[in-house]
Amino acid sequence: MQYYSLNDHSRKVSFADAVVQGLAPDRGLYFPASLPTPGKEFMENLGQYSDHEIAYRIIAPFVGDEIPENVLRKIVADTLSFPFPVHAVEKNVYALELFHGPTLAFKDVGARFMAGCLGYVLRNDKRPVTVLVATSGDTGGAVAAGFYNVPGINVVILYPSGKVSTLQEKQLTTLGGNIRALEVQGTFDDCQRMVKSAFLDTELQQHVLLTSANSINVARWLPQMFYYFLAVKQLKAQGKEKLAFSVPSGNFGNICAGILASVLGLPIDHFIASTNVNDTVPRYLHSGEYKPAAAIATLSNAMDVAAPSNFVRVLELFQQSFPALTSKLTGYSFDDAATVAAMEAVYKADGYMMDPHGAVGYLGLKKYLADHADFTGVFLETAHPVKFADTAPPSLQPCIVTPERVRELFSKAKQSTLLPADDAALKSWLLAQ
Ligand SMILES: N[C@@H](CCOP(=O)(O)O)C(=O)O
């Protein structure tokens, strides 16, 4: 499989090179040169395959022969080592729970898969590698856990100071070892810009091999398809036919993976991009004008992204056709007041605790279903509510259960370095390491 840069389709690299580079030298995101479908028979009989077999069959053509079958199967098994249940919340409304992994967020899937792939493709490379990652909250913790103690790899996490939750900050600042955190005095968009500019700096590239663990990296983005397949498998087993998926969206890697799965033939009939007030894409879908505004801090902080990196991939999947895009994708945005009201109402009526991101997804789904009652709806519960316990409505706080695996984090001390939101500051810091 080859990957081309979205800025220049003639610039093609292998899977291994795309993973190691993260971003193409011309700043373009890599995109698969072909979209290999696993076939109609497979799609119609998902129930006959194990979850690991489904994931392996989907991802193998995207990796090609660059990772041997036995190694790739092990990476897949290590990635999917926790459940992805579809939980019935209301009639025709299901939550796809993606928070049962080690850091309680959907990012665990991509981070673990990428750590496995990068570890393999660099196994004989003696150069030290630094994985740079920008986070608005959840990616950082997942990447820290996924890459912790991976030999030869250092991880540097950039996060916006004061804009992540207590537990998210603990997850990305307390591991130590090969994981370091930079607390940037700016927004997530600043962090993402700084990371992208570091990749393209030739002086830095000579000093250290840099790559990205954000969903701009194909090894982070592509495995996010897995759980759409596993959800459809579960829903089809219950006889559900016409499916709409509402995806809480920030950097748009997650929804882009779902749309890719449907382009490969997975029967999902419609997608809803549900955002908080950082609504660049819903505005674009309504007006046709793409105008990112300054990012605004919200309760669903992992989605506080003004310029979503992966939207260019979404456009590519629809071959740049606006009518094709809007026939398959609807966008809605919701403010914090609506988010809190939904969290409280659903807990009261259904006993189901949503996190603020899931609540935005739920709201988008309900709005779509109001006009499309013949659909079965699924919203992605992308993170565990405990990650946002400090900003949850007071009425819900006592009802949020802290999973055992993160309990000890609260007593650990944060270790981070404060940095101005400046590309040059990151460069000097990296050169000094
Ligand atoms: N929502 C993210 C922002 C980065 O997204 P990614 O999927 O590109 O890593 C976060 O939680 O950090």
The ligand as a Tripos MOL2 file, in Angstrom:
@<TRIPOS>MOLECULE
LIG
   12    11     1     0     0
SMALL
NO_CHARGES

@<TRIPOS>ATOM
      1 N1         -9.1890   15.4620   20.8720 N.3       1 LIG1
      2 C1         -7.8010   15.3670   20.8630 C.3       1 LIG1
      3 C2         -7.1250   16.3810   20.0110 C.3       1 LIG1
      4 C3         -6.0920   15.7020   19.1550 C.3       1 LIG1
      5 O1         -6.7350   14.7700   18.3400 O.3       1 LIG1
      6 P1         -6.0260   13.5770   17.5960 P.3       1 LIG1
      7 O2         -7.0610   12.5170   17.4820 O.co2     1 LIG1
      8 O3         -5.5800   14.1080   16.3100 O.co2     1 LIG1
      9 O4         -4.8680   13.1380   18.4290 O.co2     1 LIG1
     10 C4         -7.2010   15.1720   22.2440 C.2       1 LIG1
     11 O5         -7.8790   14.6560   23.1170 O.co2     1 LIG1
     12 O6         -6.0460   15.4950   22.4600 O.co2     1 LIG1
@<TRIPOS>BOND
     1     1     2 1
     2     2     3 1
     3     2    10 1
     4     3     4 1
     5     4     5 1
     6     5     6 1
     7     6     7 2
     8     6     8 1
     9     6     9 1
    10    10    11 2
    11    10    12 1
@<TRIPOS>SUBSTRUCTURE
     1 LIG1         1 GROUP 0 **** ****
